[in-house]
Amino acid sequence: MKFVVATQDYVGLGFAVRLRDERHEVILACQPRSEDFAKGRRAAYERAGAGLVDKAPLSELLARRETLRDA
């Protein structure tokens, strides 16, 4: 099965990793809070979960939602 797990502060990361461990296709859709970038935390935000699951900005996934209909 295919899953898209939307998260603002990586609360869904554990769930996404578990789904991936069960051999499902998973994309973690990240939507950061604007104040995180304002405080210079962009690099740390980008590193969170890197290499554990596939990640993409939520806006990018919404733009190509037609290709994700079965997720």
N, C-alpha and C positions, 0 to 999 in steps of 0.2 A: 504494500500500500504506500501511497505518497501522503506526506503531511507537511503543512506549513504551520509553524508555531510562531505566533506573533508575540513579541515581548518588547517592553520599553526599557527595562533595567535588568535583563537576563534572568528573570525569575523562571522562565520557561526552558532554560538551558539544560537543566537536569532531566526534564521530561523529554526534550529533543534527543539527548544522548541515549536515554533508555530506549526510545523508539529506534534509533539507529542501531543500537546493540541487538535489537530484535530483528534486524535486517530489513527495516523499512527505509524508504527514501525520505529524507527530512531536510527541510530548509528552515533555518531560523531567521525569521523576518524581524529585523531590528528597527526600532523607532525610538531614538534617544530623546531625552528631555532636552530642550534648548538650553537650559541653565548648565547642563553638563559640559556643553561645548563652550559656553561663555566663561566657564571657570578653567578652561585649558585642559580638560580631561579627555579630549578627543582620542589621543593615542592610547590611553588606558582602555577606553571604551572599545576601540577597534581590536585590541589584543584579547579582550575577554572572549573565551570560547573558541579562539582561533585554533584550527586543527582538529577540533572535536567534532564539529558538524559544519555543513555548508551554511554560510551566512549571506544575507543580501539585505539591502535597505528595503523597508516595507514599501516605500514609494516605487521602487523598481519592480517589485513583485506585483503591485497593483497595476502598473502600466502594462505588464504582460500577463494579466490574469486569465486571458483566453487560453493560454497554453497550460494553465494550472487548474483547469476545470475539474480534473479527476483527483486533485489533492485535497 
